[in-house]
Amino acid sequence: MESRPRNSTDTTANTLTLALRELAKNPVFQQELRSEIHSNLVEGKLVGYDNLPLLNAFIKETLRVYPAEPLAERVAVEDTILPLKFPLTTTSGEQITALPIKKGQLVILALGSYQRLEAVWGEDAQEFRPQRWIDQTPSDSAESLRLGPYANLLTFLTGARTCLGWRFAVLEMQVLLCELVGKFSFALPKDDGVQIQHALTLMPLMPSGTKGSPMKNRKHDVTPRPVQNVYNSA
């Protein structure tokens, strides 16, 4: 029961903070995204959030680079064999294509590492580049894996343990980013000293140890629009 508030609030809040930091680092893309929001989400024009390519490319890239929980643990309930997409070389020099897993064995899933794996995402896998989702689909390797419920990412896990609230989390990001980026511009102060740390969830920490990120913002005037006009009809 104690994990539910953390999974439903801290994860989204931290991810949004990291998303705004990336926007602040790239004012050109930030303005392009703002222009997309202003031109599509206006009074009298019905446009669903899923129809905004820059917005959704940015969200996918944020979730790829900054999965809220970069590690997950599973305990095998029976003996099994774990097939490997890419062969591994053991310390003895043997190449293996599967791992034997014993009942009761703890398996740690490095979700964050998978989502920066060059063999899957390309040579620029370490870079934050939303345009990758617009220029082309992820590599054939990523497409063939068919992992997770959203964009071949493991951010929301997969299978029977898929995050129940993943659709709501994506919608939260769509709504809040449209509101924030549509109405404000963001910039980072010099040498803010913020570091990204894994502390239950992935989060930004200031030098004082306080969770968060200092941010400069400037308000933009936007024509008001009815709330019902920005949601998908489906």
Biotite code that builds the C-alpha atoms (Angstrom):
import biotite.structure as struc

atoms = struc.array([
    struc.Atom([0.000, 0.000, 0.000], chain_id="A", res_id=1, res_name="MET", atom_name="CA", element="C"),
    struc.Atom([2.824, 2.423, 0.810], chain_id="A", res_id=2, res_name="GLU", atom_name="CA", element="C"),
    struc.Atom([4.222, 2.214, -2.718], chain_id="A", res_id=3, res_name="SER", atom_name="CA", element="C"),
    struc.Atom([1.071, 3.487, -4.400], chain_id="A", res_id=4, res_name="ARG", atom_name="CA", element="C"),
    struc.Atom([1.440, 7.213, -3.570], chain_id="A", res_id=5, res_name="PRO", atom_name="CA", element="C"),
    struc.Atom([5.096, 7.098, -4.637], chain_id="A", res_id=6, res_name="ARG", atom_name="CA", element="C"),
    struc.Atom([4.277, 5.322, -7.886], chain_id="A", res_id=7, res_name="ASN", atom_name="CA", element="C"),
    struc.Atom([1.447, 7.689, -8.760], chain_id="A", res_id=8, res_name="SER", atom_name="CA", element="C"),
    struc.Atom([2.940, 11.057, -7.751], chain_id="A", res_id=9, res_name="THR", atom_name="CA", element="C"),
    struc.Atom([6.718, 11.050, -7.316], chain_id="A", res_id=10, res_name="ASP", atom_name="CA", element="C"),
    struc.Atom([7.338, 9.233, -10.585], chain_id="A", res_id=11, res_name="THR", atom_name="CA", element="C"),
    struc.Atom([5.371, 11.677, -12.751], chain_id="A", res_id=12, res_name="THR", atom_name="CA", element="C"),
    struc.Atom([6.535, 14.768, -10.853], chain_id="A", res_id=13, res_name="ALA", atom_name="CA", element="C"),
    struc.Atom([10.208, 13.810, -11.112], chain_id="A", res_id=14, res_name="ASN", atom_name="CA", element="C"),
    struc.Atom([9.893, 12.888, -14.786], chain_id="A", res_id=15, res_name="THR", atom_name="CA", element="C"),
    struc.Atom([8.217, 16.217, -15.584], chain_id="A", res_id=16, res_name="LEU", atom_name="CA", element="C"),
    struc.Atom([10.972, 18.095, -13.766], chain_id="A", res_id=17, res_name="THR", atom_name="CA", element="C"),
    struc.Atom([13.614, 16.279, -15.811], chain_id="A", res_id=18, res_name="LEU", atom_name="CA", element="C"),
    struc.Atom([11.606, 16.966, -18.972], chain_id="A", res_id=19, res_name="ALA", atom_name="CA", element="C"),
    struc.Atom([11.535, 20.704, -18.246], chain_id="A", res_id=20, res_name="LEU", atom_name="CA", element="C"),
    struc.Atom([15.295, 20.650, -17.616], chain_id="A", res_id=21, res_name="ARG", atom_name="CA", element="C"),
    struc.Atom([15.847, 19.175, -21.072], chain_id="A", res_id=22, res_name="GLU", atom_name="CA", element="C"),
    struc.Atom([13.594, 21.821, -22.615], chain_id="A", res_id=23, res_name="LEU", atom_name="CA", element="C"),
    struc.Atom([15.514, 24.530, -20.778], chain_id="A", res_id=24, res_name="ALA", atom_name="CA", element="C"),
    struc.Atom([18.758, 23.191, -22.282], chain_id="A", res_id=25, res_name="LYS", atom_name="CA", element="C"),
    struc.Atom([17.345, 23.389, -25.809], chain_id="A", res_id=26, res_name="ASN", atom_name="CA", element="C"),
    struc.Atom([15.548, 26.730, -26.368], chain_id="A", res_id=27, res_name="PRO", atom_name="CA", element="C"),
    struc.Atom([15.181, 26.106, -30.112], chain_id="A", res_id=28, res_name="VAL", atom_name="CA", element="C"),
    struc.Atom([13.247, 22.865, -29.639], chain_id="A", res_id=29, res_name="PHE", atom_name="CA", element="C"),
    struc.Atom([11.360, 24.462, -26.747], chain_id="A", res_id=30, res_name="GLN", atom_name="CA", element="C"),
    struc.Atom([10.106, 27.220, -29.054], chain_id="A", res_id=31, res_name="GLN", atom_name="CA", element="C"),
    struc.Atom([9.181, 24.706, -31.762], chain_id="A", res_id=32, res_name="GLU", atom_name="CA", element="C"),
    struc.Atom([7.140, 22.750, -29.228], chain_id="A", res_id=33, res_name="LEU", atom_name="CA", element="C"),
    struc.Atom([5.483, 25.947, -27.984], chain_id="A", res_id=34, res_name="ARG", atom_name="CA", element="C"),
    struc.Atom([4.568, 26.876, -31.554], chain_id="A", res_id=35, res_name="SER", atom_name="CA", element="C"),
    struc.Atom([3.032, 23.434, -32.105], chain_id="A", res_id=36, res_name="GLU", atom_name="CA", element="C"),
    struc.Atom([0.964, 23.817, -28.941], chain_id="A", res_id=37, res_name="ILE", atom_name="CA", element="C"),
    struc.Atom([-0.212, 27.333, -29.812], chain_id="A", res_id=38, res_name="HIS", atom_name="CA", element="C"),
    struc.Atom([-1.155, 26.389, -33.368], chain_id="A", res_id=39, res_name="SER", atom_name="CA", element="C"),
    struc.Atom([-3.072, 23.238, -32.467], chain_id="A", res_id=40, res_name="ASN", atom_name="CA", element="C"),
    struc.Atom([-4.612, 23.653, -29.028], chain_id="A", res_id=41, res_name="LEU", atom_name="CA", element="C"),
    struc.Atom([-6.670, 26.781, -29.628], chain_id="A", res_id=42, res_name="VAL", atom_name="CA", element="C"),
    struc.Atom([-10.260, 27.732, -28.951], chain_id="A", res_id=43, res_name="GLU", atom_name="CA", element="C"),
    struc.Atom([-12.709, 26.224, -31.402], chain_id="A", res_id=44, res_name="GLY", atom_name="CA", element="C"),
    struc.Atom([-10.313, 23.669, -32.867], chain_id="A", res_id=45, res_name="LYS", atom_name="CA", element="C"),
    struc.Atom([-10.613, 20.041, -31.815], chain_id="A", res_id=46, res_name="LEU", atom_name="CA", element="C"),
    struc.Atom([-7.190, 18.414, -31.647], chain_id="A", res_id=47, res_name="VAL", atom_name="CA", element="C"),
    struc.Atom([-6.233, 15.424, -29.508], chain_id="A", res_id=48, res_name="GLY", atom_name="CA", element="C"),
    struc.Atom([-2.966, 15.315, -27.624], chain_id="A", res_id=49, res_name="TYR", atom_name="CA", element="C"),
    struc.Atom([-1.933, 12.216, -29.577], chain_id="A", res_id=50, res_name="ASP", atom_name="CA", element="C"),
    struc.Atom([-1.931, 14.312, -32.764], chain_id="A", res_id=51, res_name="ASN", atom_name="CA", element="C"),
    struc.Atom([0.939, 16.561, -31.636], chain_id="A", res_id=52, res_name="LEU", atom_name="CA", element="C"),
    struc.Atom([4.112, 14.946, -33.068], chain_id="A", res_id=53, res_name="PRO", atom_name="CA", element="C"),
    struc.Atom([6.713, 17.117, -31.312], chain_id="A", res_id=54, res_name="LEU", atom_name="CA", element="C"),
    struc.Atom([4.976, 16.803, -27.956], chain_id="A", res_id=55, res_name="LEU", atom_name="CA", element="C"),
    struc.Atom([4.769, 13.028, -28.126], chain_id="A", res_id=56, res_name="ASN", atom_name="CA", element="C"),
    struc.Atom([8.292, 12.629, -29.502], chain_id="A", res_id=57, res_name="ALA", atom_name="CA", element="C"),
    struc.Atom([9.533, 14.692, -26.559], chain_id="A", res_id=58, res_name="PHE", atom_name="CA", element="C"),
    struc.Atom([7.580, 12.600, -24.044], chain_id="A", res_id=59, res_name="ILE", atom_name="CA", element="C"),
    struc.Atom([8.865, 9.341, -25.529], chain_id="A", res_id=60, res_name="LYS", atom_name="CA", element="C"),
    struc.Atom([12.452, 10.567, -25.433], chain_id="A", res_id=61, res_name="GLU", atom_name="CA", element="C"),
    struc.Atom([12.032, 11.755, -21.840], chain_id="A", res_id=62, res_name="THR", atom_name="CA", element="C"),
    struc.Atom([10.694, 8.354, -20.794], chain_id="A", res_id=63, res_name="LEU", atom_name="CA", element="C"),
    struc.Atom([13.504, 6.609, -22.704], chain_id="A", res_id=64, res_name="ARG", atom_name="CA", element="C"),
    struc.Atom([16.357, 8.582, -21.151], chain_id="A", res_id=65, res_name="VAL", atom_name="CA", element="C"),
    struc.Atom([14.785, 9.105, -17.728], chain_id="A", res_id=66, res_name="TYR", atom_name="CA", element="C"),
    struc.Atom([12.711, 6.065, -16.719], chain_id="A", res_id=67, res_name="PRO", atom_name="CA", element="C"),
    struc.Atom([11.205, 6.887, -13.323], chain_id="A", res_id=68, res_name="ALA", atom_name="CA", element="C"),
    struc.Atom([12.392, 3.575, -11.888], chain_id="A", res_id=69, res_name="GLU", atom_name="CA", element="C"),
    struc.Atom([15.541, 2.525, -13.799], chain_id="A", res_id=70, res_name="PRO", atom_name="CA", element="C"),
    struc.Atom([15.849, -0.788, -11.930], chain_id="A", res_id=71, res_name="LEU", atom_name="CA", element="C"),
    struc.Atom([13.299, -3.503, -11.242], chain_id="A", res_id=72, res_name="ALA", atom_name="CA", element="C"),
    struc.Atom([13.619, -6.756, -9.309], chain_id="A", res_id=73, res_name="GLU", atom_name="CA", element="C"),
    struc.Atom([11.933, -10.081, -9.960], chain_id="A", res_id=74, res_name="ARG", atom_name="CA", element="C"),
    struc.Atom([12.190, -13.426, -8.145], chain_id="A", res_id=75, res_name="VAL", atom_name="CA", element="C"),
    struc.Atom([11.826, -16.597, -10.215], chain_id="A", res_id=76, res_name="ALA", atom_name="CA", element="C"),
    struc.Atom([8.914, -18.763, -9.054], chain_id="A", res_id=77, res_name="VAL", atom_name="CA", element="C"),
    struc.Atom([10.314, -21.787, -10.911], chain_id="A", res_id=78, res_name="GLU", atom_name="CA", element="C"),
    struc.Atom([13.385, -22.917, -12.839], chain_id="A", res_id=79, res_name="ASP", atom_name="CA", element="C"),
    struc.Atom([13.444, -21.360, -16.287], chain_id="A", res_id=80, res_name="THR", atom_name="CA", element="C"),
    struc.Atom([15.652, -20.327, -19.190], chain_id="A", res_id=81, res_name="ILE", atom_name="CA", element="C"),
    struc.Atom([16.014, -16.640, -20.050], chain_id="A", res_id=82, res_name="LEU", atom_name="CA", element="C"),
    struc.Atom([16.706, -16.215, -23.797], chain_id="A", res_id=83, res_name="PRO", atom_name="CA", element="C"),
    struc.Atom([19.064, -13.398, -24.793], chain_id="A", res_id=84, res_name="LEU", atom_name="CA", element="C"),
    struc.Atom([18.519, -11.112, -27.774], chain_id="A", res_id=85, res_name="LYS", atom_name="CA", element="C"),
    struc.Atom([22.270, -10.503, -27.992], chain_id="A", res_id=86, res_name="PHE", atom_name="CA", element="C"),
    struc.Atom([24.799, -13.253, -27.083], chain_id="A", res_id=87, res_name="PRO", atom_name="CA", element="C"),
    struc.Atom([26.961, -12.757, -23.994], chain_id="A", res_id=88, res_name="LEU", atom_name="CA", element="C"),
    struc.Atom([30.580, -13.799, -23.531], chain_id="A", res_id=89, res_name="THR", atom_name="CA", element="C"),
    struc.Atom([31.271, -15.350, -20.134], chain_id="A", res_id=90, res_name="THR", atom_name="CA", element="C"),
    struc.Atom([34.471, -14.889, -18.130], chain_id="A", res_id=91, res_name="THR", atom_name="CA", element="C"),
    struc.Atom([35.668, -18.228, -19.541], chain_id="A", res_id=92, res_name="SER", atom_name="CA", element="C"),
    struc.Atom([35.254, -16.951, -23.106], chain_id="A", res_id=93, res_name="GLY", atom_name="CA", element="C"),
    struc.Atom([32.143, -19.003, -23.863], chain_id="A", res_id=94, res_name="GLU", atom_name="CA", element="C"),
    struc.Atom([29.360, -17.339, -25.836], chain_id="A", res_id=95, res_name="GLN", atom_name="CA", element="C"),
    struc.Atom([25.874, -17.996, -24.508], chain_id="A", res_id=96, res_name="ILE", atom_name="CA", element="C"),
    struc.Atom([22.450, -17.168, -25.927], chain_id="A", res_id=97, res_name="THR", atom_name="CA", element="C"),
    struc.Atom([20.407, -17.981, -22.820], chain_id="A", res_id=98, res_name="ALA", atom_name="CA", element="C"),
    struc.Atom([20.699, -17.758, -19.043], chain_id="A", res_id=99, res_name="LEU", atom_name="CA", element="C"),
    struc.Atom([19.560, -20.568, -16.729], chain_id="A", res_id=100, res_name="PRO", atom_name="CA", element="C"),
    struc.Atom([17.509, -19.119, -13.863], chain_id="A", res_id=101, res_name="ILE", atom_name="CA", element="C"),
    struc.Atom([16.849, -21.149, -10.703], chain_id="A", res_id=102, res_name="LYS", atom_name="CA", element="C"),
    struc.Atom([13.684, -20.994, -8.619], chain_id="A", res_id=103, res_name="LYS", atom_name="CA", element="C"),
    struc.Atom([14.023, -18.284, -5.969], chain_id="A", res_id=104, res_name="GLY", atom_name="CA", element="C"),
    struc.Atom([16.821, -16.501, -7.814], chain_id="A", res_id=105, res_name="GLN", atom_name="CA", element="C"),
    struc.Atom([16.698, -12.694, -7.790], chain_id="A", res_id=106, res_name="LEU", atom_name="CA", element="C"),
    struc.Atom([16.876, -11.089, -11.229], chain_id="A", res_id=107, res_name="VAL", atom_name="CA", element="C"),
    struc.Atom([17.622, -7.364, -11.468], chain_id="A", res_id=108, res_name="ILE", atom_name="CA", element="C"),
    struc.Atom([16.333, -5.681, -14.621], chain_id="A", res_id=109, res_name="LEU", atom_name="CA", element="C"),
    struc.Atom([18.433, -2.694, -15.705], chain_id="A", res_id=110, res_name="ALA", atom_name="CA", element="C"),
    struc.Atom([15.665, -0.821, -17.513], chain_id="A", res_id=111, res_name="LEU", atom_name="CA", element="C"),
    struc.Atom([17.673, 2.381, -17.788], chain_id="A", res_id=112, res_name="GLY", atom_name="CA", element="C"),
    struc.Atom([20.609, 0.565, -19.393], chain_id="A", res_id=113, res_name="SER", atom_name="CA", element="C"),
    struc.Atom([18.396, -1.136, -21.978], chain_id="A", res_id=114, res_name="TYR", atom_name="CA", element="C"),
    struc.Atom([16.958, 2.200, -23.011], chain_id="A", res_id=115, res_name="GLN", atom_name="CA", element="C"),
    struc.Atom([20.433, 3.585, -23.705], chain_id="A", res_id=116, res_name="ARG", atom_name="CA", element="C"),
    struc.Atom([21.710, 0.456, -25.442], chain_id="A", res_id=117, res_name="LEU", atom_name="CA", element="C"),
    struc.Atom([23.386, 1.421, -28.720], chain_id="A", res_id=118, res_name="GLU", atom_name="CA", element="C"),
    struc.Atom([22.624, -1.974, -30.280], chain_id="A", res_id=119, res_name="ALA", atom_name="CA", element="C"),
    struc.Atom([18.936, -1.130, -29.919], chain_id="A", res_id=120, res_name="VAL", atom_name="CA", element="C"),
    struc.Atom([18.696, 2.660, -30.144], chain_id="A", res_id=121, res_name="TRP", atom_name="CA", element="C"),
    struc.Atom([21.643, 3.547, -32.359], chain_id="A", res_id=122, res_name="GLY", atom_name="CA", element="C"),
    struc.Atom([25.011, 5.229, -31.882], chain_id="A", res_id=123, res_name="GLU", atom_name="CA", element="C"),
    struc.Atom([23.396, 8.339, -30.402], chain_id="A", res_id=124, res_name="ASP", atom_name="CA", element="C"),
    struc.Atom([21.569, 6.347, -27.704], chain_id="A", res_id=125, res_name="ALA", atom_name="CA", element="C"),
    struc.Atom([23.226, 8.414, -24.946], chain_id="A", res_id=126, res_name="GLN", atom_name="CA", element="C"),
    struc.Atom([21.939, 11.680, -26.419], chain_id="A", res_id=127, res_name="GLU", atom_name="CA", element="C"),
    struc.Atom([18.590, 13.277, -25.609], chain_id="A", res_id=128, res_name="PHE", atom_name="CA", element="C"),
    struc.Atom([17.182, 13.677, -29.124], chain_id="A", res_id=129, res_name="ARG", atom_name="CA", element="C"),
    struc.Atom([13.371, 13.785, -29.525], chain_id="A", res_id=130, res_name="PRO", atom_name="CA", element="C"),
    struc.Atom([13.768, 14.054, -33.287], chain_id="A", res_id=131, res_name="GLN", atom_name="CA", element="C"),
    struc.Atom([14.691, 10.339, -33.411], chain_id="A", res_id=132, res_name="ARG", atom_name="CA", element="C"),
    struc.Atom([10.978, 9.545, -32.964], chain_id="A", res_id=133, res_name="TRP", atom_name="CA", element="C"),
    struc.Atom([10.027, 11.769, -35.915], chain_id="A", res_id=134, res_name="ILE", atom_name="CA", element="C"),
    struc.Atom([12.863, 11.159, -38.390], chain_id="A", res_id=135, res_name="ASP", atom_name="CA", element="C"),
    struc.Atom([12.517, 7.406, -38.176], chain_id="A", res_id=136, res_name="GLN", atom_name="CA", element="C"),
    struc.Atom([11.248, 4.645, -35.984], chain_id="A", res_id=137, res_name="THR", atom_name="CA", element="C"),
    struc.Atom([13.730, 3.127, -33.530], chain_id="A", res_id=138, res_name="PRO", atom_name="CA", element="C"),
    struc.Atom([16.107, 0.566, -35.003], chain_id="A", res_id=139, res_name="SER", atom_name="CA", element="C"),
    struc.Atom([14.929, -2.791, -36.288], chain_id="A", res_id=140, res_name="ASP", atom_name="CA", element="C"),
    struc.Atom([16.284, -4.320, -33.100], chain_id="A", res_id=141, res_name="SER", atom_name="CA", element="C"),
    struc.Atom([14.020, -2.151, -30.957], chain_id="A", res_id=142, res_name="ALA", atom_name="CA", element="C"),
    struc.Atom([11.030, -2.750, -33.202], chain_id="A", res_id=143, res_name="GLU", atom_name="CA", element="C"),
    struc.Atom([11.479, -6.515, -33.150], chain_id="A", res_id=144, res_name="SER", atom_name="CA", element="C"),
    struc.Atom([11.678, -6.639, -29.355], chain_id="A", res_id=145, res_name="LEU", atom_name="CA", element="C"),
    struc.Atom([8.113, -5.329, -28.886], chain_id="A", res_id=146, res_name="ARG", atom_name="CA", element="C"),
    struc.Atom([8.734, -4.490, -25.246], chain_id="A", res_id=147, res_name="LEU", atom_name="CA", element="C"),
    struc.Atom([6.441, -2.554, -22.956], chain_id="A", res_id=148, res_name="GLY", atom_name="CA", element="C"),
    struc.Atom([3.041, -1.024, -23.660], chain_id="A", res_id=149, res_name="PRO", atom_name="CA", element="C"),
    struc.Atom([4.446, 2.304, -24.912], chain_id="A", res_id=150, res_name="TYR", atom_name="CA", element="C"),
    struc.Atom([6.961, 2.975, -27.705], chain_id="A", res_id=151, res_name="ALA", atom_name="CA", element="C"),
    struc.Atom([9.021, -0.220, -27.169], chain_id="A", res_id=152, res_name="ASN", atom_name="CA", element="C"),
    struc.Atom([10.136, 1.194, -23.820], chain_id="A", res_id=153, res_name="LEU", atom_name="CA", element="C"),
    struc.Atom([10.451, -0.640, -20.515], chain_id="A", res_id=154, res_name="LEU", atom_name="CA", element="C"),
    struc.Atom([9.652, 2.472, -18.483], chain_id="A", res_id=155, res_name="THR", atom_name="CA", element="C"),
    struc.Atom([6.258, 1.006, -17.598], chain_id="A", res_id=156, res_name="PHE", atom_name="CA", element="C"),
    struc.Atom([7.588, -2.579, -17.510], chain_id="A", res_id=157, res_name="LEU", atom_name="CA", element="C"),
    struc.Atom([5.801, -5.229, -19.569], chain_id="A", res_id=158, res_name="THR", atom_name="CA", element="C"),
    struc.Atom([3.677, -8.355, -19.412], chain_id="A", res_id=159, res_name="GLY", atom_name="CA", element="C"),
    struc.Atom([1.473, -9.157, -16.427], chain_id="A", res_id=160, res_name="ALA", atom_name="CA", element="C"),
    struc.Atom([3.314, -6.573, -14.297], chain_id="A", res_id=161, res_name="ARG", atom_name="CA", element="C"),
    struc.Atom([2.833, -3.661, -16.683], chain_id="A", res_id=162, res_name="THR", atom_name="CA", element="C"),
    struc.Atom([2.157, -0.407, -14.826], chain_id="A", res_id=163, res_name="CYS", atom_name="CA", element="C"),
    struc.Atom([-1.620, -0.130, -14.498], chain_id="A", res_id=164, res_name="LEU", atom_name="CA", element="C"),
    struc.Atom([-1.520, 3.648, -14.718], chain_id="A", res_id=165, res_name="GLY", atom_name="CA", element="C"),
    struc.Atom([0.746, 4.061, -17.737], chain_id="A", res_id=166, res_name="TRP", atom_name="CA", element="C"),
    struc.Atom([-1.926, 5.625, -19.953], chain_id="A", res_id=167, res_name="ARG", atom_name="CA", element="C"),
    struc.Atom([-2.819, 8.087, -17.204], chain_id="A", res_id=168, res_name="PHE", atom_name="CA", element="C"),
    struc.Atom([0.865, 8.934, -16.673], chain_id="A", res_id=169, res_name="ALA", atom_name="CA", element="C"),
    struc.Atom([1.333, 9.717, -20.375], chain_id="A", res_id=170, res_name="VAL", atom_name="CA", element="C"),
    struc.Atom([-1.855, 11.806, -20.394], chain_id="A", res_id=171, res_name="LEU", atom_name="CA", element="C"),
    struc.Atom([-0.653, 13.705, -17.314], chain_id="A", res_id=172, res_name="GLU", atom_name="CA", element="C"),
    struc.Atom([2.575, 14.567, -19.115], chain_id="A", res_id=173, res_name="MET", atom_name="CA", element="C"),
    struc.Atom([0.708, 15.620, -22.251], chain_id="A", res_id=174, res_name="GLN", atom_name="CA", element="C"),
    struc.Atom([-1.677, 17.895, -20.351], chain_id="A", res_id=175, res_name="VAL", atom_name="CA", element="C"),
    struc.Atom([0.888, 19.464, -18.027], chain_id="A", res_id=176, res_name="LEU", atom_name="CA", element="C"),
    struc.Atom([3.530, 20.014, -20.704], chain_id="A", res_id=177, res_name="LEU", atom_name="CA", element="C"),
    struc.Atom([0.962, 21.686, -22.962], chain_id="A", res_id=178, res_name="CYS", atom_name="CA", element="C"),
    struc.Atom([-0.115, 23.971, -20.131], chain_id="A", res_id=179, res_name="GLU", atom_name="CA", element="C"),
    struc.Atom([3.381, 24.792, -18.893], chain_id="A", res_id=180, res_name="LEU", atom_name="CA", element="C"),
    struc.Atom([5.236, 25.096, -22.196], chain_id="A", res_id=181, res_name="VAL", atom_name="CA", element="C"),
    struc.Atom([2.297, 26.872, -23.826], chain_id="A", res_id=182, res_name="GLY", atom_name="CA", element="C"),
    struc.Atom([2.268, 29.564, -21.139], chain_id="A", res_id=183, res_name="LYS", atom_name="CA", element="C"),
    struc.Atom([5.885, 29.796, -19.959], chain_id="A", res_id=184, res_name="PHE", atom_name="CA", element="C"),
    struc.Atom([9.416, 29.635, -21.327], chain_id="A", res_id=185, res_name="SER", atom_name="CA", element="C"),
    struc.Atom([12.064, 27.903, -19.230], chain_id="A", res_id=186, res_name="PHE", atom_name="CA", element="C"),
    struc.Atom([15.804, 28.392, -18.748], chain_id="A", res_id=187, res_name="ALA", atom_name="CA", element="C"),
    struc.Atom([18.376, 27.008, -16.313], chain_id="A", res_id=188, res_name="LEU", atom_name="CA", element="C"),
    struc.Atom([20.505, 29.190, -14.034], chain_id="A", res_id=189, res_name="PRO", atom_name="CA", element="C"),
    struc.Atom([24.249, 28.858, -14.533], chain_id="A", res_id=190, res_name="LYS", atom_name="CA", element="C"),
    struc.Atom([25.990, 26.100, -12.603], chain_id="A", res_id=191, res_name="ASP", atom_name="CA", element="C"),
    struc.Atom([22.916, 24.955, -10.703], chain_id="A", res_id=192, res_name="ASP", atom_name="CA", element="C"),
    struc.Atom([24.795, 21.867, -9.504], chain_id="A", res_id=193, res_name="GLY", atom_name="CA", element="C"),
    struc.Atom([21.785, 19.591, -9.981], chain_id="A", res_id=194, res_name="VAL", atom_name="CA", element="C"),
    struc.Atom([22.588, 15.884, -10.257], chain_id="A", res_id=195, res_name="GLN", atom_name="CA", element="C"),
    struc.Atom([20.301, 13.073, -11.379], chain_id="A", res_id=196, res_name="ILE", atom_name="CA", element="C"),
    struc.Atom([20.211, 10.411, -8.662], chain_id="A", res_id=197, res_name="GLN", atom_name="CA", element="C"),
    struc.Atom([18.435, 7.096, -8.195], chain_id="A", res_id=198, res_name="HIS", atom_name="CA", element="C"),
    struc.Atom([16.702, 7.305, -4.807], chain_id="A", res_id=199, res_name="ALA", atom_name="CA", element="C"),
    struc.Atom([13.719, 4.938, -5.043], chain_id="A", res_id=200, res_name="LEU", atom_name="CA", element="C"),
    struc.Atom([12.882, 6.834, -8.230], chain_id="A", res_id=201, res_name="THR", atom_name="CA", element="C"),
    struc.Atom([15.073, 8.789, -10.648], chain_id="A", res_id=202, res_name="LEU", atom_name="CA", element="C"),
    struc.Atom([15.091, 12.370, -9.393], chain_id="A", res_id=203, res_name="MET", atom_name="CA", element="C"),
    struc.Atom([16.981, 15.672, -9.639], chain_id="A", res_id=204, res_name="PRO", atom_name="CA", element="C"),
    struc.Atom([18.840, 16.642, -6.458], chain_id="A", res_id=205, res_name="LEU", atom_name="CA", element="C"),
    struc.Atom([20.258, 20.085, -5.693], chain_id="A", res_id=206, res_name="MET", atom_name="CA", element="C"),
    struc.Atom([23.654, 20.456, -3.955], chain_id="A", res_id=207, res_name="PRO", atom_name="CA", element="C"),
    struc.Atom([21.822, 20.894, -0.636], chain_id="A", res_id=208, res_name="SER", atom_name="CA", element="C"),
    struc.Atom([20.335, 17.416, -1.054], chain_id="A", res_id=209, res_name="GLY", atom_name="CA", element="C"),
    struc.Atom([16.861, 18.839, -1.650], chain_id="A", res_id=210, res_name="THR", atom_name="CA", element="C"),
    struc.Atom([14.822, 17.233, -4.406], chain_id="A", res_id=211, res_name="LYS", atom_name="CA", element="C"),
    struc.Atom([14.084, 19.603, -7.272], chain_id="A", res_id=212, res_name="GLY", atom_name="CA", element="C"),
    struc.Atom([15.638, 21.862, -9.866], chain_id="A", res_id=213, res_name="SER", atom_name="CA", element="C"),
    struc.Atom([15.918, 25.676, -9.923], chain_id="A", res_id=214, res_name="PRO", atom_name="CA", element="C"),
    struc.Atom([14.354, 27.089, -13.062], chain_id="A", res_id=215, res_name="MET", atom_name="CA", element="C"),
    struc.Atom([13.944, 30.508, -14.650], chain_id="A", res_id=216, res_name="LYS", atom_name="CA", element="C"),
    struc.Atom([10.612, 31.096, -16.367], chain_id="A", res_id=217, res_name="ASN", atom_name="CA", element="C"),
    struc.Atom([8.872, 33.820, -18.329], chain_id="A", res_id=218, res_name="ARG", atom_name="CA", element="C"),
    struc.Atom([5.128, 34.018, -18.934], chain_id="A", res_id=219, res_name="LYS", atom_name="CA", element="C"),
    struc.Atom([3.616, 33.981, -22.425], chain_id="A", res_id=220, res_name="HIS", atom_name="CA", element="C"),
    struc.Atom([0.167, 35.354, -23.192], chain_id="A", res_id=221, res_name="ASP", atom_name="CA", element="C"),
    struc.Atom([-2.075, 32.646, -24.609], chain_id="A", res_id=222, res_name="VAL", atom_name="CA", element="C"),
    struc.Atom([-5.674, 32.853, -25.822], chain_id="A", res_id=223, res_name="THR", atom_name="CA", element="C"),
    struc.Atom([-7.916, 30.943, -23.365], chain_id="A", res_id=224, res_name="PRO", atom_name="CA", element="C"),
    struc.Atom([-9.475, 27.732, -24.677], chain_id="A", res_id=225, res_name="ARG", atom_name="CA", element="C"),
    struc.Atom([-12.265, 25.440, -23.403], chain_id="A", res_id=226, res_name="PRO", atom_name="CA", element="C"),
    struc.Atom([-10.877, 22.396, -21.593], chain_id="A", res_id=227, res_name="VAL", atom_name="CA", element="C"),
    struc.Atom([-13.130, 20.001, -23.506], chain_id="A", res_id=228, res_name="GLN", atom_name="CA", element="C"),
    struc.Atom([-11.588, 21.027, -26.806], chain_id="A", res_id=229, res_name="ASN", atom_name="CA", element="C"),
    struc.Atom([-8.175, 19.514, -26.129], chain_id="A", res_id=230, res_name="VAL", atom_name="CA", element="C"),
    struc.Atom([-9.110, 15.915, -25.382], chain_id="A", res_id=231, res_name="TYR", atom_name="CA", element="C"),
    struc.Atom([-9.430, 13.007, -27.782], chain_id="A", res_id=232, res_name="ASN", atom_name="CA", element="C"),
    struc.Atom([-12.998, 12.033, -28.548], chain_id="A", res_id=233, res_name="SER", atom_name="CA", element="C"),
    struc.Atom([-12.105, 8.340, -28.143], chain_id="A", res_id=234, res_name="ALA", atom_name="CA", element="C"),
])
